[in-house]
């Protein structure tokens, strides 16, 4: 179920364009069109957002797209597609936004893995905090790297029985894979605002690889 909150927040056009490009890679143009129709966003069919930094696309709109995946492909299929789309989002974003994060510089590539994970996660969180209305807080706890999304666009305005921000999980999976040079870490969302939790919390098990 989705409702429209009294207050909304926004994402930059270029980030949502990256999301559409990633989704198209996974489900094709017809699949994207089906999701947009289901989300009542048919104006975007064949007209993805322009690659501007201007924050014009609301959290409510992004949540409708995420919900549209589940409506078109079913809860299980939508979850898998969202995970794969999140991974593709990082790949697209690394090529277009990566230099701004400093993650492509030689000094970063020479760091040990533990330092790369700390620096990379902080840089990615700062990117969201500085360029979007999303709010991310990162902390360490008992061998876990915790990614807290305290203002999340993926589940904005939704009421659900279980955590649903699969695209964010996929993004972090791919980011960790790239930063670590090919390691697959166990990543899962354990809390979600849509379930009544104070933040969407994604746990990264630093000592556990898949």
C-alpha positions as CSV (number, residue, x, y, z in Angstrom):
1,X,0.0,0.0,0.0
2,X,1.2,3.5,-0.8
3,X,-0.1,6.8,0.4
4,X,1.1,10.4,-0.3
5,X,2.9,12.0,2.7
6,X,2.2,15.6,3.5
7,X,5.8,16.5,2.8
8,X,7.9,15.3,0.0
9,X,11.6,15.3,-0.9
10,X,13.5,15.1,-4.1
11,X,16.2,13.3,-6.1
12,X,18.4,14.8,-8.9
13,X,17.3,14.1,-12.4
14,X,20.5,12.4,-13.4
15,X,20.3,9.8,-10.6
16,X,16.8,8.8,-11.6
17,X,18.0,8.7,-15.2
18,X,20.7,6.3,-14.1
19,X,18.0,4.2,-12.4
20,X,15.9,4.1,-15.6
21,X,19.0,3.1,-17.7
22,X,19.8,0.3,-15.2
23,X,16.2,-0.9,-15.2
24,X,16.1,-0.9,-19.0
25,X,19.3,-3.1,-19.0
26,X,17.6,-5.7,-16.8
27,X,14.0,-5.8,-18.2
28,X,14.3,-4.0,-21.6
29,X,12.4,-1.0,-22.9
30,X,9.0,-2.8,-22.9
31,X,9.5,-3.8,-19.3
32,X,10.3,-0.3,-18.3
33,X,7.2,0.9,-20.1
34,X,5.1,-1.6,-18.3
35,X,6.4,-0.5,-14.9
36,X,5.8,3.2,-15.8
37,X,2.3,2.5,-17.0
38,X,1.6,0.6,-13.7
39,X,3.0,3.5,-11.7
40,X,0.9,6.0,-13.6
41,X,4.0,7.6,-15.0
42,X,3.4,7.1,-18.7
43,X,4.7,10.6,-19.6
44,X,8.2,9.2,-19.1
45,X,7.8,6.4,-21.6
46,X,10.6,7.0,-24.2
47,X,11.5,10.2,-22.4
48,X,13.8,9.4,-19.5
49,X,14.8,12.4,-17.2
50,X,17.5,14.6,-18.5
51,X,21.0,14.2,-17.0
52,X,20.8,17.3,-14.9
53,X,21.8,17.6,-11.3
54,X,18.7,19.6,-10.5
55,X,16.6,17.8,-7.9
56,X,13.1,17.7,-9.5
57,X,11.9,14.1,-9.0
58,X,10.0,13.4,-5.8
59,X,10.5,10.5,-3.4
60,X,6.8,9.7,-3.9
61,X,7.5,9.2,-7.6
62,X,10.5,6.9,-6.9
63,X,8.5,4.8,-4.5
64,X,5.8,4.4,-7.1
65,X,8.4,3.0,-9.5
66,X,9.7,0.6,-6.9
67,X,6.1,-0.5,-6.1
68,X,5.4,-0.8,-9.9
69,X,8.1,-3.5,-10.2
70,X,6.3,-5.6,-7.6
71,X,2.9,-5.0,-9.3
72,X,4.2,-6.0,-12.7
73,X,6.5,-8.9,-11.8
74,X,5.1,-10.0,-8.5
75,X,6.7,-9.7,-5.1
76,X,9.5,-12.2,-5.7
77,X,10.2,-11.3,-9.3
78,X,10.1,-7.6,-8.4
79,X,12.6,-8.1,-5.6
80,X,15.0,-9.9,-7.9
81,X,14.7,-7.2,-10.6
82,X,15.2,-4.4,-8.1
83,X,18.4,-6.1,-6.7
84,X,19.8,-6.5,-10.2
85,X,18.8,-2.9,-11.1
86,X,20.5,-1.6,-8.0
87,X,23.7,-3.4,-9.0
88,X,23.5,-1.9,-12.5
89,X,22.8,1.5,-11.0
90,X,26.2,1.4,-9.3
91,X,27.9,0.4,-12.6
92,X,26.3,3.3,-14.5
93,X,26.8,5.7,-11.6
94,X,30.5,4.8,-11.2
95,X,31.1,5.8,-14.8
96,X,29.3,9.1,-14.6
97,X,29.6,10.1,-10.9
98,X,32.6,8.0,-9.8
99,X,35.2,10.7,-10.4
100,X,33.3,13.0,-8.0
101,X,33.6,10.4,-5.2
102,X,37.4,10.1,-5.6
103,X,37.0,6.3,-5.9
104,X,38.8,6.1,-9.3
105,X,42.0,7.8,-8.0
106,X,45.2,5.8,-7.7
107,X,45.5,6.7,-4.0
108,X,42.1,5.0,-3.3
109,X,42.9,1.9,-5.3
110,X,46.1,1.4,-3.2
111,X,44.4,1.3,0.1
112,X,43.9,-2.0,2.0
113,X,40.4,-3.5,1.7
114,X,39.3,-2.5,5.2
115,X,40.2,1.2,4.5
116,X,38.6,1.0,1.0
117,X,35.3,-0.1,2.6
118,X,35.4,2.7,5.1
119,X,36.4,5.4,2.7
120,X,34.1,4.1,-0.1
121,X,31.0,3.8,2.1
122,X,31.6,7.3,3.6
123,X,32.0,8.8,0.1
124,X,28.8,7.1,-1.2
125,X,26.8,8.3,1.9
126,X,28.1,11.8,1.5
127,X,27.1,11.8,-2.2
128,X,23.5,11.0,-1.2
129,X,23.5,13.4,1.7
130,X,24.9,16.4,-0.3
131,X,23.1,16.0,-3.6
132,X,19.8,14.5,-2.7
133,X,17.2,14.8,0.1
134,X,18.0,11.2,1.1
135,X,19.7,10.9,4.5
136,X,22.3,8.2,5.1
137,X,24.2,7.4,8.3
138,X,27.0,4.8,8.4
139,X,28.3,3.0,11.5
140,X,30.2,0.0,12.6
141,X,28.8,-2.5,15.1
142,X,30.1,-6.0,16.0
143,X,31.7,-6.8,12.6
144,X,28.9,-5.2,10.7
145,X,28.9,-2.1,8.6
146,X,25.4,-0.6,9.0
147,X,23.9,1.6,6.3
148,X,21.0,3.6,7.8
149,X,18.8,5.3,5.4
150,X,16.9,7.7,7.6
151,X,15.0,9.3,4.8
152,X,14.4,6.7,2.1
153,X,12.9,7.3,-1.4
154,X,12.4,3.7,-2.3
155,X,9.7,3.0,0.4
156,X,8.5,6.6,0.8
157,X,4.9,6.6,1.9
158,X,4.5,2.8,1.8
159,X,3.2,0.5,4.5
160,X,4.6,-3.0,4.2
161,X,5.0,-6.2,6.1
162,X,8.7,-6.7,5.4
163,X,11.7,-4.7,4.3
164,X,11.4,-3.7,0.6
165,X,14.4,-1.4,-0.4
166,X,15.9,-4.1,-2.6
167,X,17.4,-1.6,-5.1
168,X,19.5,-0.1,-2.3
169,X,20.7,-3.5,-1.3
170,X,21.7,-4.3,-4.9
171,X,23.6,-1.0,-5.1
172,X,25.6,-1.7,-2.0
173,X,26.3,-5.3,-3.2
174,X,27.8,-4.0,-6.4
175,X,29.7,-1.2,-4.7
176,X,31.3,-3.6,-2.2
177,X,32.1,-6.1,-5.0
178,X,33.9,-3.3,-7.0
179,X,35.6,-1.7,-4.0
180,X,36.9,-5.1,-2.7
181,X,38.2,-6.3,-6.0
182,X,35.6,-9.0,-6.5
183,X,34.4,-10.2,-3.0
184,X,30.8,-10.9,-2.5
185,X,29.6,-9.8,0.9
186,X,26.5,-10.8,2.7
187,X,24.2,-7.8,2.5
188,X,20.6,-7.7,3.8
189,X,18.0,-5.1,4.8
190,X,16.8,-5.9,8.4
191,X,14.7,-2.8,9.2
192,X,12.5,-0.6,7.0
193,X,10.6,2.6,7.5
194,X,7.7,1.1,5.6
195,X,7.5,-1.6,8.4
196,X,7.4,1.1,11.1
197,X,11.1,1.2,11.9
198,X,12.9,4.6,12.4
199,X,15.2,4.0,9.5
200,X,15.9,1.5,6.7
201,X,18.9,-0.4,7.9
202,X,21.1,-2.5,5.6
203,X,23.6,-4.8,7.3
204,X,26.9,-5.6,5.6
205,X,28.7,-8.5,7.2
206,X,32.3,-7.5,6.8
207,X,33.7,-10.9,7.9
208,X,31.2,-13.0,5.9
209,X,31.4,-13.4,2.1
210,X,29.1,-15.3,-0.1
